[in-house]
Structures are given as C-alpha cells and as structure tokens.
C-alpha cells in the first residue's frame, strides 16, 4: 500500500485535473511506463531486480517448485492485472444492477457462435490475436456481486472496441452504483463479519474502497444501523480522497479521523493516581488493520515494482506494522474481531507480524481458522518457517545479525523456531556473569584441576536460557500460523494478498517493564518463584514509582505557582509605588 506524494512536473507546473482527461497529456504513471518500456537500461535493471525478487521468494518457500507452481506464479505476475469491480448495496437494487450488467455486456466479449472474433479481440504486444472472454462473477464473492474483466485498466482505456464497457464502469463508479476495486482487497471486510450494531475502526482507511464495504455491511440490516465506522488515515490529502470515495454511500454513520494509526487515541481513558484507567474507554467491535506495506503483491498492477524491489522496503515497515496491529488489538473489545492484511507476499510483513502480535498479547488474542469462510476462494495456509535477509546476507538468528549494517532487523523478524527475546538473553547473561563471579570468589582459594575449570561461558548459558524461555512460551501459547491465508496471483488470476483473522478473548495485558518481564520469564522457567507473585511485586513497584512521580510533579507545580504569585505581588507593589 504505497503512499503517493504530489510532485511538480518539469517547469514547476503542478499536475492538474486537465492532465487526467483525454488529450490532456496523459497520466504521469502511464508516461513512466512508456519510458520504462522504451528504455533498455531500465529493462535490464528490472531484470536484475526480478532476480533478487525470485531469489528471495524461492528461499521463503511460499510455493513449491517441484510441481511447476513457482513458474506459474512468476509467469502470472508478469501479466497485467484484470480490472474488477463490485456492485454496491444489497437486495433488489444490487440484483437489478447485476442483471442489467449481464444483459448488456455478457455477449460483448468472447468469440461468437460462428467463431467470428469480431470486435471482441485485440492484438497483443507479440502480434498475437487475443479473444477476450466475457466478464465473469468472482465465484467466492457473496451473491455474485463482484466481477472481473479479462482486460487491465490500461487496456480498457486504450482499446476503442471496449469503450462502451469502460464508459459504463466510469459512470456507474462515479454515481455509486459500483466500486472499482481490486478483487483481493474485497476479502478483509468480508472476513470482518460486520453487523449493523457494530462500532468499526478502519485504521489505515484511504483510499476508502474497504471502508465503503464496511459501511455497506453496517447498512445491510433493516432500518437504520446503530453502529458507526471510524475511518482513519495519517495523511490529510488521503483523508480527502477517503471522503470523496465514501460520500457515495450517503451515510451518517461514518466518522473520518486523521491520526497516526500506531498512536490512535484511547478515547475515554482516565488517569487514576498517575496510572491509565481504560475501564470506560471507547472500544470497537471490529478493527481492520490493512497496514502500509511494500506492496509486492501488486506487481501486476504496478510493474515498476520489478525494478524497484528490494528487501529493505519490507524490513523497514515491519516495526510500524506490528505497532499498528498492537494498537488495534488494544482498541478492540473482548469478543471482538481483528483482521490484519497486507498486499505483500513477504513473511516478514505477514506471519512475523502476526507471531509478534500473538506473543505480545500473552493469550489475549486467538488466531481464527477461517478456512470454511468464502469456500470458493483458493488460498494457501500461512507458513511457519521463513528466512531473514538483511541488505546483503541471510541471518539464522538474532545473534548472527550485524546491527551496524542491518539496524532494522530485530528479534520479531525470526520464525518461532529461531526466535528468542533479547531482553531475556540480556537478563540471563547478567545473572550468569554474576553467578560466575560469585563462584570464582568462593573457589579462589581452592586447588582445582584445570579440567574442572572448563565450563560453559555466560554467553552460552544466556542463549540456552533465552531459547528455553521462548520454547516454553510457544508451548503454552502456540502460534498456529497456518491459520493465516496467502492469496497468490496464479490461483484465481488476482493480485497477491495476505490475511489473518483474530479474536480478542481476554483483556490486553498490562505493560510491564522489559527488565522485570525478563526476570519473571526466567524465574518461571526455573521454577524459582510464582510468576503471579512476581507480577504483583512488579505492579506494586510501578505504583510506587508512579506515586513518586505524581508527587514530584505536584511539588514542581506548587513551586511554579508560588513563584508566579510572588512575581505578581512584586509587580503589583511596583505599580502601586
């Protein structure tokens, strides 16, 4: 999900509305594609980038190679993405629109009964004649209300024989009868299962096609819905685009906000004795986290990604994606549903984020198995193992990472079998070193053989402890990542996509200082103390520190007030004199 910025053209002129009209100079993106197609150097750079892409994803093993599926995936990603749209609304109105479209265009494409191709075909770049099949309803979309045309949006605009269909799609999209939307992006709102009484948060909502779907679901019942959709985006220009997209619904149940998603406010939070109290805070029944991503699943729509692709894009977004998902989970009420999605194929942006979200929830989130939902939708299960790559090298564990070169690579990048908490490692190392020093003091005067002195290093002990803690956590709270779903382009002629559906089954755990949390985990592993008792002691310590901080703030405020009163009195005395 890229974020486009306004750029000046040569000569200092801004791109204006006339530039998007026929004969007005064309779209800047199309001009870039034409320059790219004509430039051998750019094509060579694209080929190199493609090699990097292929090397990376072959290592991730998201599809098998033996049965030719990998070749099918790559071949499909090098073809244009078919245009798709969704019929808005429901009931008799939507059925009428669907029937009208079928009546008007089902016979427009495909060879005629006598085999005459007529105007239903075009010549491709290789000089071959291509017969365009009729538009088809997406088999997995409820009610047959989503359609796909076996032409790209660029071909629809360019080929005169399909001008009638192009004008129909443009006109009906503008008036709100249909919505032009990529097929796979329709999936998250369907899996969110929105009901008319739900309060829904769309954390990264622009450009608004998914928000439109959420509003439709909200209005699907009889009468006026009692719920609301809060559509948020960080960029004010994209918020304007969001409003333009959703105004066609004409709904009073929409609120558009502009916030950083990872810091979306907890409305209604109170502060009691210097500590946050969220007992009366606003919570949402449904949260959609369609987060910013590297977007390599959209290569069919944006072929320039072949040339630009590199691993740093996904690595750089992992932390933000995790923070957005964690914030969404905090804002979700118990019993509510959260959908996390990206238009990326990369496990670092997908399964790694979901795994870290489940770990940090400490059992508050449950990853749902939705394989029975949308049964006609072909999908691959999430992967449980993947590889981590920095700028120019692969890493097996966090201990192998060169942090001077790859500062973005963190513990949460790694699959469960290679994961360990660096805080636990640091605490275990400190304890191991302290134990070694104590043992050395006790035995300093004892005469021992050299062989008896050869023991494991503190670093080895710390790593063993950290891995054991991680294994224990994953055993207690399994990470069934196979319940995630990855949509691959060659399966049903779509873009690439990833979706994970979660339910909140308990309140989000209270924040505990990282060092205290590490001590608790190590103590629980060794059976040295009751973790609950350690948590209680830690909570008391935090309350004590919060109280001291509040008292300090009160003293500072009182001192400042006294100084202000003294200054005011002095000024008054000077004025009287």
C-alpha positions in Angstrom: 0.0 0.0 0.0 2.2 2.8 -1.2 1.7 6.4 -0.3 1.9 8.7 -3.3 3.1 12.3 -2.9 2.3 15.4 -5.0 5.2 16.1 -7.3 5.9 19.0 -9.5 6.5 18.4 -13.2 9.3 20.0 -15.2 8.9 23.7 -15.5 7.5 24.0 -12.0 3.9 23.2 -13.0 1.7 21.1 -10.8 -0.3 18.1 -12.2 -3.8 19.4 -12.6 -7.2 17.9 -13.3 -6.9 18.6 -17.1 -3.8 16.3 -17.1 -6.1 13.3 -16.3 -8.5 14.0 -19.2 -8.3 12.6 -22.7 -5.8 14.6 -24.7 -4.6 16.4 -21.6 -1.1 15.0 -21.6 -1.9 11.5 -20.1 -1.3 10.2 -16.6 2.2 10.5 -15.2 2.2 6.8 -14.3 1.4 5.9 -17.9 4.2 8.1 -19.1 6.6 6.4 -16.8 5.6 3.0 -18.0 6.1 4.1 -21.7 9.5 5.5 -20.8 10.3 2.2 -19.0 9.2 0.1 -21.9 11.3 2.0 -24.3 14.5 2.2 -22.2 16.7 -0.9 -22.5 18.8 0.2 -19.4 15.7 0.3 -17.3 14.6 -3.1 -18.6 18.0 -4.5 -17.6 17.7 -3.0 -14.2 14.3 -4.6 -13.9 15.7 -8.0 -14.8 18.3 -7.7 -12.1 15.6 -6.7 -9.6 13.5 -9.6 -10.7 16.4 -11.9 -10.0 16.6 -10.5 -6.4 12.9 -11.0 -6.0 13.0 -14.5 -7.3 16.0 -15.5 -5.1 14.3 -14.1 -2.0 10.9 -15.7 -2.5 12.3 -19.1 -3.6 14.1 -19.1 -0.2 10.8 -18.3 1.6 9.2 -21.5 0.1 5.7 -19.9 -0.1 5.0 -22.1 -3.1 6.5 -25.4 -4.2 8.9 -25.7 -7.2 8.6 -29.4 -8.0 5.1 -29.3 -9.5 5.8 -26.1 -11.5 3.7 -23.9 -9.3 6.6 -21.5 -8.8 7.0 -21.0 -12.6 3.2 -20.4 -12.8 3.4 -17.8 -10.1 6.2 -15.8 -11.7 4.6 -16.1 -15.2 1.3 -14.8 -13.8 2.9 -11.9 -12.0 4.4 -10.7 -15.3 1.0 -10.3 -16.9 -1.4 -7.3 -16.4 -3.9 -7.4 -13.6 -7.5 -7.8 -14.8 -9.9 -5.0 -13.9 -12.5 -5.8 -11.3 -15.4 -4.0 -9.7 -18.0 -4.6 -7.0 -21.7 -3.9 -7.2 -22.7 -1.7 -4.3 -25.6 -2.2 -2.0 -27.7 -5.4 -1.5 -31.2 -6.8 -2.0 -33.3 -6.0 -5.1 -31.3 -2.9 -6.0 -28.0 -4.8 -6.3 -29.7 -7.7 -8.1 -31.2 -5.3 -10.6 -27.8 -3.7 -11.3 -26.3 -7.2 -11.7 -29.0 -8.3 -14.1 -28.6 -5.1 -16.2 -24.9 -5.6 -16.5 -25.2 -9.2 -17.5 -27.8 -8.4 -20.1 -25.7 -5.6 -21.6 -22.2 -7.0 -21.6 -22.2 -10.8 -21.3 -22.3 -11.0 -25.1 -19.9 -8.2 -25.7 -16.8 -10.4 -25.4 -15.7 -13.8 -26.4 -16.0 -15.4 -29.9 -19.4 -15.5 -31.5 -21.3 -18.7 -32.1 -19.9 -19.0 -35.7 -16.3 -18.4 -34.4 -16.1 -14.8 -35.6 -13.9 -12.8 -33.3 -15.3 -9.5 -34.5 -14.6 -6.6 -32.1 -14.1 -8.9 -29.1 -10.4 -9.3 -29.6 -7.2 -7.3 -29.8 -3.6 -7.7 -30.9 -1.1 -8.1 -28.0 2.5 -6.9 -27.9 3.7 -10.1 -29.5 1.4 -9.6 -32.5 -1.0 -12.4 -31.5 -4.7 -12.0 -31.7 -6.3 -12.4 -28.3 -10.0 -13.1 -27.8 -11.3 -11.5 -24.6 -13.7 -13.8 -22.7 -16.9 -12.4 -21.3 -16.8 -10.7 -17.8 -17.2 -13.2 -15.0 -18.6 -13.0 -11.5 -16.0 -13.8 -8.8 -17.1 -17.2 -7.6 -16.2 -16.6 -4.0 -17.9 -13.2 -3.5 -21.4 -13.5 -1.9 -24.3 -13.0 -4.3 -22.2 -12.8 -7.4 -21.9 -9.1 -6.8 -18.1 -8.8 -7.7 -17.0 -9.0 -11.3 -13.7 -9.3 -13.2 -13.0 -8.3 -16.8 -10.1 -10.0 -18.5 -8.6 -6.7 -19.5 -6.3 -4.4 -17.5 -7.5 -0.9 -16.6 -4.9 0.4 -19.1 -6.3 -1.8 -21.9 -9.9 -0.7 -21.1 -8.9 2.9 -21.5 -6.8 2.3 -24.7 -8.7 -0.2 -26.8 -11.6 1.6 -28.6 -13.6 -1.7 -29.1 -14.2 -1.8 -25.3 -15.0 1.9 -24.9 -18.7 1.2 -24.1 -17.7 -1.0 -21.2 -15.1 1.5 -20.0 -17.6 4.3 -20.0 -20.1 2.2 -18.1 -17.6 1.4 -15.4 -16.5 5.0 -15.1 -20.1 6.4 -15.0 -21.5 3.8 -12.6 -18.5 4.1 -10.3 -19.0 7.9 -10.1 -22.7 7.7 -9.2 -22.0 5.0 -6.6 -23.7 2.0 -8.3 -20.4 0.1 -8.5 -16.9 0.5 -7.0 -13.8 -0.2 -8.9 -11.7 -2.3 -6.5 -9.0 -4.9 -6.8 -10.5 -8.4 -6.2 -8.3 -9.5 -3.3 -8.9 -6.2 -1.4 -12.5 -7.1 -1.1 -11.7 -10.0 1.2 -10.8 -8.4 4.6 -14.2 -6.6 5.0 -16.0 -9.9 4.3 -14.0 -11.7 6.9 -14.5 -9.0 9.4 -18.2 -10.0 9.7 -19.6 -6.5 10.4 -23.1 -6.3 11.8 -25.4 -3.2 11.9 -24.8 -2.6 15.6 -21.0 -2.8 15.5 -18.6 0.0 16.1 -15.9 -0.5 13.5 -12.4 1.0 13.2 -10.6 1.1 9.9 -7.1 2.1 11.0 -5.5 2.8 7.6 -8.6 3.5 5.5 -7.5 5.5 2.4 -8.4 5.4 -0.4 -11.6 4.0 1.0 -12.8 1.1 -1.0 -12.7 -1.2 2.0 -14.4 1.5 4.1 -17.2 1.6 1.5 -17.7 -2.1 2.0 -17.7 -1.8 5.8 -20.4 0.9 5.5 -22.5 -1.4 3.2 -22.3 -4.1 5.8 -23.3 -1.7 8.5 -26.4 -0.7 6.5 -27.3 -4.3 5.4 -30.0 -4.8 8.0 -33.5 -3.4 8.2 -33.8 0.1 9.5 -31.0 2.5 10.5 -27.9 0.9 11.9 -26.8 1.8 15.5 -23.1 1.2 14.8 -20.5 3.5 13.3 -17.5 3.2 11.1 -14.4 5.3 12.1 -12.2 5.6 9.1 -8.7 6.8 9.9 -5.6 7.8 7.8 -2.4 9.6 8.7 -2.3 11.8 5.5 -4.7 14.7 5.2 -4.7 14.5 1.3 -5.6 10.8 1.5 -8.4 11.7 4.0 -9.9 13.9 1.4 -9.7 11.0 -1.1 -11.3 8.8 1.5 -14.2 11.3 1.9 -14.7 11.5 -1.8 -14.8 7.7 -2.1 -17.3 7.2 0.7 -19.6 10.1 0.2 -21.4 8.0 -2.4 -22.8 5.8 0.4 -24.5 8.9 1.8 -24.2 7.5 5.4 -24.5 9.4 8.6 -22.6 6.5 10.3 -19.2 7.5 9.2 -16.5 9.4 11.1 -13.2 10.3 9.3 -10.2 10.9 11.5 -6.5 11.8 10.9 -4.1 10.2 13.3 -1.0 8.0 13.2 -2.6 4.6 13.4 0.0 3.3 15.8 -0.9 6.1 18.2 -4.7 6.2 17.7 -6.1 7.7 20.9 -7.9 5.7 23.5 -11.0 7.9 23.8 -12.4 8.0 27.3 -9.2 7.0 29.0 -8.9 8.3 32.6 -5.9 8.7 34.8 -6.2 7.5 38.4 -3.2 8.0 40.8 -0.9 8.6 37.8 -1.9 5.4 36.0 -4.2 5.0 33.0 -7.6 3.6 33.6 -9.3 2.3 30.4 -12.3 0.7 32.0 -14.6 3.3 30.5 -12.7 3.9 27.3 -14.3 3.5 23.9 -13.7 0.0 22.4 -14.5 -1.3 18.9 -16.4 -4.4 18.0 -14.4 -4.8 14.7 -10.9 -3.5 13.8 -9.4 -3.6 10.3 -5.6 -3.2 10.1 -4.9 -3.1 6.4 -1.4 -1.7 7.1 1.1 0.1 4.8 3.3 -2.5 3.2 5.9 -3.0 0.5 3.2 -3.9 -2.0 5.0 -6.5 -3.9 1.7 -8.4 -4.3 0.6 -5.6 -6.6 3.3 -6.1 -9.2 0.7 -7.0 -11.9 -0.9 -3.6 -11.4 2.4 -1.7 -10.9 5.1 -3.5 -12.9 7.6 -0.8 -11.9 8.0 -2.7 -8.6 10.0 -5.3 -10.5 12.7 -2.7 -11.0 12.4 -1.1 -7.6 12.0 -4.2 -5.4 14.5 -4.7 -2.5 14.3 -6.4 0.8 14.8 -3.2 2.8 11.3 -2.0 2.0 9.6 -4.8 3.9 12.3 -4.8 6.7 11.7 -1.1 7.2 8.0 -1.5 7.6 7.9 -4.5 10.0 8.1 -2.5 13.2 5.4 0.0 12.1 3.1 -2.8 11.0 3.5 -4.5 14.4 2.8 -1.3 16.3 -0.4 -0.6 14.3 -1.7 -4.2 14.8 -0.9 -4.0 18.6 -2.7 -0.7 18.9 -5.7 -2.1 17.0 -5.8 -5.0 19.4 -5.7 -2.7 22.4 -8.7 -0.8 21.0 -10.7 -3.9 20.3 -13.2 -5.1 22.9 -13.1 -8.6 24.3 -15.1 -10.8 22.0 -14.4 -8.5 19.0 -12.6 -9.5 15.8 -9.5 -8.0 14.2 -8.4 -8.5 10.6 -4.7 -7.9 9.7 -3.9 -7.7 6.0 -1.3 -6.6 3.5 -0.8 -6.6 -0.3 2.6 -8.1 0.2 3.8 -11.7 -0.1 6.7 -11.3 2.4 6.6 -13.3 5.6 8.4 -10.5 7.4 5.4 -8.3 6.9 2.9 -11.1 7.4 3.5 -14.1 9.6 6.3 -12.4 11.5 4.0 -9.6 12.5 1.2 -11.9 13.4 3.5 -14.0 15.5 4.8 -11.0 17.4 1.2 -9.7 17.9 0.2 -13.1 19.4 3.3 -13.2 21.6 2.8 -9.7 22.9 -0.9 -10.4 23.6 0.0 -13.2 26.0 -3.1 -15.1 25.2 -5.5 -12.1 24.8 -5.7 -12.8 21.0 -6.7 -16.0 19.3 -5.8 -16.7 15.7 -9.0 -18.0 14.0 -9.3 -20.7 11.4 -11.5 -19.2 8.7 -10.8 -21.8 6.0 -14.5 -22.6 5.9 -15.5 -19.0 5.1 -15.6 -18.0 1.4 -15.2 -21.6 0.4 -14.7 -20.9 -3.3 -11.7 -18.7 -2.5 -8.5 -20.5 -3.2 -5.8 -19.8 -0.6 -2.5 -21.1 0.8 -2.1 -21.5 4.5 0.4 -19.3 6.3 4.0 -20.6 6.7 5.6 -21.5 10.0 9.2 -21.1 8.8 10.9 -18.4 6.7 14.3 -16.9 6.3 15.5 -13.4 7.3 17.7 -11.3 5.0 19.5 -8.0 5.6 21.0 -5.8 3.0 23.2 -8.4 1.5 23.2 -11.5 3.7 21.0 -14.1 5.3 20.7 -14.5 9.1 19.9 -17.6 11.1 19.2 -16.0 14.5 19.3 -12.6 16.0 22.8 -13.4 17.4 24.0 -13.5 13.8 22.8 -10.0 12.9 25.3 -7.3 12.0 23.4 -4.4 13.7 25.8 -1.9 12.2 24.6 -2.8 8.7 21.1 -4.1 9.4 19.7 -2.0 12.3 16.1 -2.7 11.3 16.4 -6.5 11.8 15.0 -7.4 15.2 14.0 -10.5 17.2 10.5 -10.5 15.9 11.7 -11.0 12.3 12.6 -14.6 13.0 10.3 -17.6 12.8 9.2 -19.3 16.1 11.9 -22.0 16.0 14.7 -19.3 15.8 13.1 -16.7 18.0 14.3 -15.6 21.4 13.7 -12.5 23.4 16.8 -10.3 23.6 15.7 -8.8 26.9 15.6 -12.4 28.4 19.0 -13.0 26.9 20.5 -9.8 28.5 19.0 -10.6 31.9 20.1 -14.2 31.7 23.6 -13.1 30.7 23.8 -10.6 33.6 22.7 -13.4 36.0 25.1 -15.9 34.5 28.0 -13.4 34.9 27.1 -12.6 38.4 26.9 -16.3 39.3 30.3 -16.9 37.6 31.9 -14.1 39.6 30.4 -15.4 42.9 31.5 -18.9 42.1 35.0 -17.7 41.3 35.2 -15.9 44.6 34.1 -19.0 46.5 36.6 -21.2 44.8 39.5 -18.8 44.5 41.4 -20.4 47.4 40.6 -24.0 46.4 43.0 -26.0 44.4 41.2 -27.5 41.4 42.2 -29.3 38.3 42.2 -27.4 35.0 39.6 -29.7 33.6 37.2 -28.6 36.4 37.6 -25.0 35.4 36.4 -25.6 31.8 32.7 -24.7 32.0 30.1 -23.1 29.7 30.6 -19.4 29.1 28.0 -17.0 30.4 27.0 -16.2 26.8 26.2 -19.9 26.2 24.2 -20.1 29.3 22.3 -17.0 28.5 21.5 -18.2 24.9 20.3 -21.5 26.2 18.1 -19.8 28.8 16.6 -17.4 26.3 15.8 -20.2 23.8 14.2 -22.3 26.6 12.1 -19.3 27.7 10.9 -18.8 24.1 10.2 -22.5 23.7 8.2 -22.6 26.9 6.2 -19.5 25.8 5.4 -21.0 22.4 4.4 -24.3 24.1 2.0 -22.5 26.4 0.7 -20.2 23.8 1.1 -21.9 20.4 1.3 -19.8 17.2 -0.9 -21.6 14.7 0.3 -19.5 11.8 -1.1 -22.0 9.3 -4.5 -20.4 10.0 -3.3 -17.3 8.1 -4.0 -17.2 4.4 -1.9 -16.1 1.5 -3.6 -15.3 -1.8 -1.3 -16.0 -4.8 -1.9 -14.4 -8.2 -1.9 -17.5 -10.3 -4.6 -19.2 -8.3 -7.5 -17.2 -9.4 -6.0 -14.5 -11.7 -5.7 -11.8 -9.0 -3.1 -9.8 -7.1 -1.1 -11.2 -4.2 -2.5 -10.7 -0.7 -2.3 -11.8 3.0 -5.0 -12.0 5.6 -5.1 -13.1 9.3 -8.2 -13.0 11.4 -8.0 -12.8 15.2 -10.5 -12.7 18.1 -9.8 -11.0 21.4 -10.6 -13.4 24.1 -9.2 -11.5 27.1 -8.1 -8.0 28.1 -4.7 -6.9 26.7 -2.0 -7.5 29.3 -0.8 -4.5 31.3 2.5 -3.1 30.3 5.4 -4.5 32.4 8.9 -3.1 32.2 11.0 -5.1 29.9 13.6 -6.0 32.5 11.0 -7.0 35.0 9.3 -9.1 32.4 12.6 -10.8 31.6 13.2 -11.6 35.2 9.7 -13.1 35.5 10.1 -15.3 32.5 13.5 -16.7 33.7 12.1 -17.3 37.2 9.1 -19.1 35.8 11.3 -21.2 33.7 13.5 -22.2 36.6 10.6 -22.6 39.0 12.2 -20.2 41.4 9.1 -18.2 42.2 5.4 -17.9 41.4 5.2 -15.7 38.3 1.9 -14.3 39.6 3.7 -13.2 42.8 6.5 -11.6 40.8 3.8 -9.8 38.7 2.2 -8.5 41.9 5.5 -7.2 43.3 6.3 -5.6 39.9 2.9 -3.9 39.9 3.4 -2.6 43.4 6.8 -1.2 42.4 5.3 0.5 39.4 2.5 2.0 41.5 5.1 3.3 44.0 7.1 4.9 41.2 4.0 6.4 39.6 3.0 7.8 43.0 6.5 9.3 43.5 6.4 10.8 40.0 2.9 12.3 40.6 4.1 13.8 43.9 7.2 15.2 42.2 5.0 16.8 39.5 2.7 18.3 42.2 5.7 19.8 44.1 7.0 21.3 40.8 3.6 22.7 40.0 3.2 24.2 43.5 6.6 25.8 43.4 5.9 27.3 40.0 2.6 28.6 41.2 4.2 30.2 44.3 6.8 31.8 42.0 4.1 33.2 39.8 2.2 34.6 42.8 5.4 36.1 44.2 6.2 37.7 40.8 2.6 39.1 40.5 2.8 40.5 44.0 6.1 42.2 43.2 4.7 43.7 40.0 1.6 45.0 41.9 3.8 46.6 44.6 6.0 48.3 42.0 2.9 49.6 40.2 1.5 51.0 43.4 4.7 52.8 44.1 
